[in-house]
Amino acid sequence: MLHDMPIDPIDLRNLRPGSRPNHFFIAPARYGNLGADALSPPLPLPADRLFALACTVILRQPRVRQAALDKGRRQARFEQRSAGFGFVDDIDIAAEPLDANQSALALYSRSRLGYWDFGVNRRRAFGWLNQICAEVSPALPPLESAD
């Protein structure tokens, strides 16, 4: 069931992830977030278009469902199940306008269970962000290897 956001949307601007190594957070530089694991690049799209594109790309991924959506705030939550055991991970995104024609994406991926994630959330975050960037402009170099 898709929920209209208040499933307690996470304030990604002020997020301070916990100390457990089972998450990965990519944030725009303007968030000034000390908890970010990596910075999201500015992309040449208005925030509404980037948000719509990000949702489309994410929903193409295997075993993903959209759990919550707030188009007005450009925030969404997704769940992805692992292939082997069906563990559920949560992923929140938000599109941040930088100016009228430029925006950046915040993406917070985390495991619901377990202390370690064995790099799954990092690979997912960079993999999805690289796919989104490639759709915005195929000329953009990959941010980082998703491996």
C-alpha positions as CSV (number, residue, x, y, z in Angstrom):
1,M,0.0,0.0,0.0
2,L,1.3,3.4,-1.0
3,H,1.1,6.0,1.8
4,D,0.9,9.7,1.3
5,M,4.0,10.8,3.2
6,P,3.7,11.4,6.8
7,I,5.1,7.9,7.5
8,D,7.4,10.0,9.6
9,P,9.5,11.5,6.7
10,I,13.1,11.7,7.7
11,D,14.5,15.2,7.7
12,L,17.5,14.5,5.4
13,R,18.8,18.0,5.8
14,N,19.6,17.4,9.4
15,L,20.1,13.6,9.4
16,R,22.8,12.3,11.7
17,P,23.0,8.5,10.9
18,G,23.8,6.2,13.8
19,S,27.1,4.6,14.4
20,R,26.1,1.2,13.1
21,P,27.7,0.4,9.8
22,N,24.4,-0.6,8.1
23,H,23.5,2.5,6.1
24,F,24.8,4.9,3.5
25,F,23.9,8.6,3.0
26,I,24.5,10.8,0.0
27,A,23.6,14.4,0.4
28,P,23.8,17.7,-1.5
29,A,26.7,19.9,-0.3
30,R,24.3,22.6,0.7
31,Y,22.9,20.4,3.4
32,G,26.2,20.9,5.2
33,N,25.5,17.5,6.8
34,L,28.3,16.1,8.8
35,G,26.7,12.7,8.7
36,A,26.8,12.4,4.9
37,D,29.0,9.6,3.5
38,A,29.3,11.2,0.1
39,L,28.2,14.4,-1.7
40,S,25.5,14.4,-4.4
41,P,26.5,16.4,-7.5
42,P,24.4,19.3,-8.8
43,L,22.3,18.1,-11.9
44,P,21.0,20.3,-14.7
45,L,17.3,19.7,-13.9
46,P,14.7,21.5,-11.9
47,A,14.0,19.7,-8.6
48,D,10.5,18.6,-9.6
49,R,11.8,16.9,-12.7
50,L,14.8,15.4,-10.9
51,F,12.4,14.0,-8.2
52,A,10.1,12.4,-10.9
53,L,13.1,10.9,-12.8
54,A,14.6,9.5,-9.6
55,C,11.3,7.9,-8.6
56,T,11.0,6.3,-12.1
57,V,14.6,5.0,-12.1
58,I,14.2,3.6,-8.5
59,L,10.9,1.9,-9.3
60,R,12.6,0.0,-12.2
61,Q,14.9,-1.7,-9.7
62,P,14.2,-5.3,-8.8
63,R,12.1,-6.0,-5.7
64,V,11.4,-2.3,-5.0
65,R,8.2,-0.8,-3.9
66,Q,7.3,2.8,-3.1
67,A,6.2,3.0,0.5
68,A,5.5,6.8,0.8
69,L,5.3,9.8,-1.5
70,D,5.1,13.5,-0.9
71,K,5.3,15.3,-4.3
72,G,5.0,18.7,-2.7
73,R,8.1,18.3,-0.6
74,R,9.8,16.1,-3.3
75,Q,10.3,13.3,-0.8
76,A,9.7,9.5,-1.1
77,R,10.4,6.3,0.7
78,F,11.1,3.0,-1.0
79,E,11.6,-0.5,0.3
80,Q,13.8,-3.1,-1.4
81,R,13.9,-6.7,-0.5
82,S,17.1,-8.7,-0.7
83,A,17.1,-11.5,-3.4
84,G,18.1,-14.3,-1.1
85,F,16.4,-13.9,2.2
86,G,13.9,-11.2,1.5
87,F,15.3,-8.7,4.1
88,V,13.8,-5.3,3.7
89,D,15.9,-2.2,3.4
90,D,14.5,1.4,3.5
91,I,15.6,4.1,1.2
92,D,14.5,7.8,1.5
93,I,15.1,10.3,-1.2
94,A,14.6,14.1,-1.5
95,A,15.3,16.5,-4.4
96,E,16.8,19.7,-3.3
97,P,16.5,22.8,-5.6
98,L,19.8,24.7,-6.1
99,D,18.3,27.2,-8.5
100,A,15.6,27.3,-11.1
101,N,17.3,24.8,-13.4
102,Q,19.6,22.9,-11.1
103,S,19.0,20.5,-8.2
104,A,20.7,17.7,-6.3
105,L,19.4,14.4,-4.8
106,A,19.7,13.2,-1.2
107,L,19.5,9.5,-0.8
108,Y,19.6,7.6,2.5
109,S,19.7,3.8,2.3
110,R,19.7,1.6,5.4
111,S,19.1,-1.9,6.5
112,R,16.3,-2.6,8.9
113,L,18.0,-5.7,10.4
114,G,21.6,-6.5,11.4
115,Y,24.6,-4.6,12.4
116,W,26.6,-4.9,9.2
117,D,25.3,-4.4,5.7
118,F,28.5,-5.7,3.8
119,G,28.4,-2.6,1.6
120,V,25.0,-3.3,0.2
121,N,23.6,0.2,1.0
122,R,26.7,2.0,-0.5
123,R,26.5,0.0,-3.7
124,R,22.8,0.6,-4.0
125,A,23.1,4.4,-3.3
126,F,25.9,4.9,-5.9
127,G,24.3,2.5,-8.3
128,W,21.0,4.2,-8.3
129,L,22.5,7.7,-8.3
130,N,24.7,6.8,-11.3
131,Q,21.7,5.5,-13.2
132,I,19.8,8.7,-12.5
133,C,22.8,10.8,-13.5
134,A,23.2,8.8,-16.7
135,E,19.5,9.6,-17.6
136,V,20.0,13.3,-16.9
137,S,23.1,13.4,-19.1
138,P,24.9,10.4,-20.5
139,A,28.1,12.5,-20.7
140,L,28.4,12.7,-16.9
141,P,31.1,10.5,-15.5
142,P,30.2,7.8,-12.9
143,L,30.4,9.2,-9.4
144,E,32.1,6.2,-8.0
145,S,32.2,2.5,-8.7
146,A,29.1,0.9,-7.3
147,D,31.2,-2.3,-6.8
